Amino acid sequence: MNLWGSNSLRIRLTWRIVVMQALVLIAFTAIAAVPIYRFLSEELRYETDIIDDIASAIVVGEDGRWQLVMGDDLAEDATDYPDLWFYALDANGHSLQWGEIPDRLLTMVDALKTVRSANISGLGPNEDLVALLRRHEGAMGRIWIVVGNGPEIGIRSAFGNPVFVGLLCLLTLASFLIIPKIVRGELRGIDQVALDANKIDFQRRGTRLSLERVPDELHSLVRAVNAGLQRLDDGIERRHRFIAGAAHELRTPIAILQARLELMHGGEQQGKLMLDVARLANLANQLLDLERLEAEVPQFQRTNLVELATEVASDMAPVIIAAGCTIVFDAETENVPVLCDPPSLSRALLNLIQNAVVHGGESSMISVTVSSDATLRVADTGPGIPEEYRDVIFEPFGRVTPLDQGAGLGLALVRDIVERHNGRVTVGDASGGGALFEVSLPLLAK
């Protein structure tokens, strides 16, 4: 993954801050090295590690005197620094020396035993020699060691301290662990905005993006999106009011036209005109139903699907019989509990039955059944629906039959209602021929 070229704000911020932190640490180390080196070189001059090397090289011989057994580190220092000298002594009179010891140092041997740590200068003829004095506690007991002309402190040795290196590594590791968490926490508000945006839906208008915990730099963007959503809601509301008003206004002239046609005695032409007017009235009613469905807030409640279907089938029975058809109702059980909005679900079932009456033809038998798995079935004995049209009929104004039969909105209304109930509506072939509509709803526990 290309971290630098990533489009993720979180990744880019994290890595750039981490790298910047590392560069700051490196720059600080480089800048601080100069004064630290100057301080150490002026005050200490020599590396203190050689004191431990000298103490480790001192052993007691068979005659009780101190002897020098050089280790690798001390031997390397002696080779690299030919003028190296050191002097070691204890409180019991034991001593050991290496190299050319300054005469002035030998005159102050007794005074050395009273010192724990010191930097001695002015030992040479021109007071140009310096030495490092340390008291050492080890296998040989308490001894004092003075060393001169040894390895001097440098930049590398100044920062070779394990504590300093460990602290530098700890700060770097902390940068890699803490900075991503900080960035992730600061951008958590953006994740909440994404969750809010995911809830925006045509059916649930009024949802707005939250400004809580959103960085100030994104407030203008969130406000612009919310303003755009408000404009969309206002536009949708105006459209709803227009369609509902138009449909409502259409009902009045349609009713007047229908009444006047009923007073006419025009024979066959009057019948055709009455069918056209009835189709206009049905279209206006379905437009109103669609607008009511979108405007009303569904009131879901526990309902017995058998009782709801029985009531709708009973109300539609006179209309079905008047159209020359018959209706049969059947239920596998007396109680099929579902969570639904009874008015809208009743409207969906009513549209399915009306669709069966219109397209089933004369003398068709309409069958309404309720299964124990919360499935509603409406079947007719008409010509059925060809398979290639079974998706089209659920779209607004989608038709298979000629325009003088149906408005093309009933099944679209059914689909919308069923989807609001988290259900599914399908169409297939009935066992005795004709169309079979199935509405599957989530079943509640009894």
C-alpha positions, 0 to 999 in steps of 0.5 A, a space after each residue: 500500500 502506498 502510504 504517501 499516495 493514499 487518499 485516506 486522510 487518516 493514513 496520510 495524517 498518521 504517517 506524516 505526523 509520525 515521520 515529522 516526529 522522527 525528523 524532529 527527534 533526529 534534528 534535536 539529537 543532532 543539534 544537542 550533540 554539539 553542546 553536550 560534546 563540548 561540555 563533556 570534552 571540557 569537563 571530563 575529557 576521557 571516556 570513563 569506560 576505561 576505568 572499568 577495563 583497568 579495574 578488571 585487568 588488576 589481579 593479585 599475584 602469588 607474592 601478594 602484589 598486584 599484577 596486570 592482565 590486560 583484557 581485549 578492550 584495554 589492550 586495544 586502548 593501549 595499542 591505539 593510544 601509545 601515551 596511555 598511562 594509569 595509576 591504581 592504588 588502594 588503602 592498604 598500600 597496594 599500587 600498580 602503574 602503566 606508562 609514564 606517570 607524571 611526577 606531579 601526580 606521584 606527589 599527591 598519592 595520599 591525597 587521591 585516597 580522600 577523593 571519590 571522583 575528580 578531573 585533574 589538570 595541570 600535571 605536565 610541565 606546562 600544565 597541559 596534562 589532564 587526568 581522570 580520577 575515579 574510585 572503583 568498587 569491585 572484586 579488588 575492593 575499594 581502589 582509586 584509579 587515575 588515567 591520562 592520555 586515554 580515549 577521549 570523549 566524542 560525539 559517538 560515545 556521548 550518545 552511546 549511553 544505553 539510557 539515552 538510546 533507550 529513551 530515543 527508541 521509546 519516544 520513537 515507538 510511542 510516536 508509532 503507537 500513540 499518534 495513530 490512536 490520536 488521529 483515529 480519535 480526532 477523526 471519529 466524528 467523521 465516522 459518525 457523519 458517515 453513519 448518519 449519511 447512511 441513514 438518509 433515505 427517501 422514505 425517512 426524510 428529515 435526517 441530518 448530518 451531526 456536527 458533534 465531534 466533527 473537526 471545525 474544518 469540515 463544519 462548512 461541508 456538513 452544513 452545506 450537505 444539510 442545507 442541500 438535504 433540506 432543499 431536497 426535502 422541501 422540493 419533495 414536499 412541494 411535489 407531494 402537495 402538488 400531486 395530492 392537490 391535483 388528484 384531489 381536484 380531479 375527483 370533483 370534475 370526475 364525479 360530476 362527469 360520472 353523474 352526468 353520464 349516468 343521466 344520459 341514455 346513450 347505449 353502448 357509447 355511454 357504457 364506454 364513457 362510463 368505463 373511461 370515467 371509472 378509470 380516471 376515478 381509479 387513477 385519482 384515488 391511487 395517486 392519493 393513496 401513493 401520496 398518503 403512503 409517503 406522507 403518513 408515518 406508519 403505525 406498526 402494531 401486532 396484528 392477526 393477519 388472518 383477521 385483517 385478510 378476512 375483513 378486506 375479503 369481506 369488504 370486497 365480496 360485493 364488488 367481486 360478485 357484482 363483477 360476475 366473479 366468485 371469491 374463496 377465502 382460506 387460512 391454514 390457522 386462526 392466528 398468524 401474528 405479524 408486525 404491520 401498519 393495518 391501514 396500509 397493508 389492508 390497502 395493499 391486499 385490496 389492490 391485489 384483489 382489485 387487480 385480480 378482478 380487473 385482469 382475471 376476466 368474467 366468471 373468474 374465481 378469486 382465491 385469497 389464502 393466508 399461510 401459517 408462515 405469514 404469506 398472503 396469496 391472491 390468485 385468479 383463473 384468468 390468462 395470467 401474466 407472461 414471465 417477461 412482464 412480471 418485473 414491469 408490472 410493479 413499476 409505476 404505470 407498468 402495464 401488460 394489458 391495453 390502456 383501458 384496463 387499469 391505471 398501472 399504479 395499483 401494483 406499484 403501491 402494493 410493492 411499496 407497502 410490502 417493502 415498508 413492512 420488510 416483506 416481499 411480493 412476487 407473481 407467478 402462475 396459479 395451479 389452476 391457471 391465471 396469476 398468483 401474487 404472494 406477499 411474504 411478511 416477517 412472522 412474529 412469535 406467537 
